[in-house]
Each structure stands twice: as C-alpha cells, then as structure tokens.
Amino acid sequence: MNSLTGNIFQIDTEDQLSLVHVDVGGYIFKSILLETPNTADYLREGQRVQLLFKETEVVLGKPDVEKVVSMQNRVPGQVAEIKRGALLSEVTVSSEIGAVRSIITTGSVDKLNLSPGEAVTALIKTNEIMLAP
C-alpha cells in the first residue's frame, strides 16, 4: 500500500460527496469521498492526513502523458527499481515526495521500455485514494 502524508487545504461538497484537495510537499492530490465535513470530523482544512492507495491503482506513463489523460493526481519521478515477474512487475518510482510503487503487467514494462533512471509519471484516479486522519 502506498502512503503519503499531506494537509487538507480545500474541501468541495455536493450532497454526500466531498472532493478533498490535499497538499503533499507542493503536489496537489484530490480524493473523492462518500463523506462530508458534517459526517467525518477529520475533514477540515489544515488537517494532516495520510493518503493511501494500492499499487495496482497506480498507472505509469511517459512524461507527456499529462497532455492526453484526465487523471489529476500526478507524481513525476524516475524509475528507481523494477522487480520483474512473469506476468506482473513492481515498479518503484522515486519522486520529490517519496517513493510510489506501481504494479503493472510485465508486458507494459516492456512496451514502455522502462528502465532504472527513466523519467515517468505516476497517475492515480481521485476515487482510488483513501484518506486517514
């Protein structure tokens, strides 16, 4: 499980949904939750939270991927390590805010021609990030 720490700086709500904006070392992450500040007391501006997301929910792309996908949570970095398996590989991305791990198919590692030191962007959908106080 990936874990990053940041501070809530904005919360947008509609009905029972909240779009929570979290600053993690200058990178802005967004998480959509089935809670509101009225139902979860940790949802308040300035609150320090953990962002949790599974390795299988991290998409990797080359640096220009930002121009062609809608995912807003983006972490630029470099491939630090690749643990290859027959079907799946674990790729660790080193970034300014810490390591982010992704599990993708080994075929995708080959298709992207990934190797240590290469620039990549880790992308995470807003509905895949959980928050914990």
C-alpha positions in Angstrom: 0.0 0.0 0.0 1.3 3.4 -0.9 1.2 6.1 1.8 1.8 9.8 1.6 1.2 12.5 4.2 -0.3 15.9 3.4 -2.5 18.7 4.6 -6.1 19.3 3.6 -6.4 22.8 2.1 -9.8 22.7 0.4 -13.0 20.6 0.5 -15.8 20.9 -2.1 -19.0 19.1 -1.2 -22.2 18.1 -3.1 -24.9 16.1 -1.4 -23.0 13.3 0.4 -19.8 13.6 -1.7 -16.6 15.5 -0.9 -13.7 16.4 -3.3 -10.8 16.8 -0.9 -7.7 18.7 -2.0 -4.5 17.7 -0.2 -1.1 19.4 -0.5 1.7 16.8 -0.3 5.0 18.6 -0.5 3.7 21.1 -3.1 1.9 18.4 -5.2 -1.8 18.7 -5.1 -3.8 15.4 -4.7 -7.6 15.1 -5.0 -9.7 12.4 -3.4 -13.4 11.9 -3.8 -15.1 10.6 -0.6 -18.5 9.4 0.4 -18.3 11.6 3.4 -18.6 15.3 4.2 -17.3 17.6 7.0 -20.7 17.0 8.6 -20.2 13.2 8.8 -16.5 12.9 9.3 -14.9 15.3 11.7 -11.3 14.8 10.3 -12.5 16.5 7.1 -11.4 20.1 7.8 -8.9 22.5 6.2 -5.5 22.3 7.8 -5.9 18.7 8.9 -2.9 16.4 8.4 -4.0 13.2 6.7 -2.5 10.0 5.2 -3.2 9.3 1.5 -3.5 5.6 0.9 -3.7 3.9 -2.5 -2.9 0.4 -3.8 0.0 -0.3 -6.0 -2.4 -1.8 -8.5 -4.2 1.5 -8.9 -1.1 3.5 -10.0 -0.8 4.0 -13.7 2.6 4.8 -15.2 3.2 6.9 -18.3 5.9 8.8 -20.0 6.3 12.5 -19.1 4.0 13.8 -21.8 1.1 11.6 -20.6 -0.3 14.7 -18.7 -1.5 16.1 -22.0 -3.6 13.1 -23.0 -5.3 11.7 -19.9 -7.8 13.1 -17.4 -6.2 11.8 -14.2 -5.4 14.8 -12.0 -3.2 13.1 -9.3 0.2 13.1 -11.0 3.6 12.4 -9.5 6.6 12.9 -11.7 9.7 11.0 -10.9 12.3 8.4 -12.1 12.1 4.7 -12.2 14.2 3.6 -9.1 13.6 -0.2 -9.3 11.8 -2.8 -11.4 11.0 -6.2 -9.9 10.1 -8.3 -12.9 7.7 -11.2 -12.7 6.4 -13.5 -15.5 3.1 -11.7 -15.6 3.3 -8.7 -13.3 6.1 -6.3 -12.3 6.5 -3.9 -9.4 7.9 -0.6 -10.4 9.2 1.8 -7.8 9.1 5.5 -8.8 11.4 7.9 -6.9 9.9 11.4 -6.6 10.4 14.6 -4.6 7.6 13.5 -2.2 8.8 9.9 -1.7 8.6 6.6 -3.4 5.4 5.5 -5.2 5.0 1.8 -6.2 3.0 0.5 -9.1 2.2 -3.0 -10.1 1.7 -3.3 -13.9 1.9 -6.1 -16.4 5.4 -7.1 -17.4 4.2 -6.6 -21.0 3.6 -2.9 -20.2 7.0 -2.5 -18.7 8.4 -3.8 -22.0 6.1 -1.8 -24.1 7.1 1.4 -22.3 10.7 0.3 -22.4 11.1 1.2 -18.7 14.5 1.0 -17.1 16.0 2.5 -13.9 16.6 6.2 -14.1 14.0 6.8 -16.8 11.5 9.7 -16.3 7.9 8.6 -15.7 4.7 10.0 -14.2 2.7 8.0 -11.7 -1.1 8.7 -12.0 -3.8 7.9 -9.5 -7.6 8.3 -10.0 -9.3 10.5 -7.4 -11.7 7.7 -6.4 -8.7 5.3 -5.7 -7.2 7.5 -2.9 -8.4 6.9 0.7 -7.8 9.4 3.4 -7.0 8.6 7.0 -6.5 11.0 9.9 
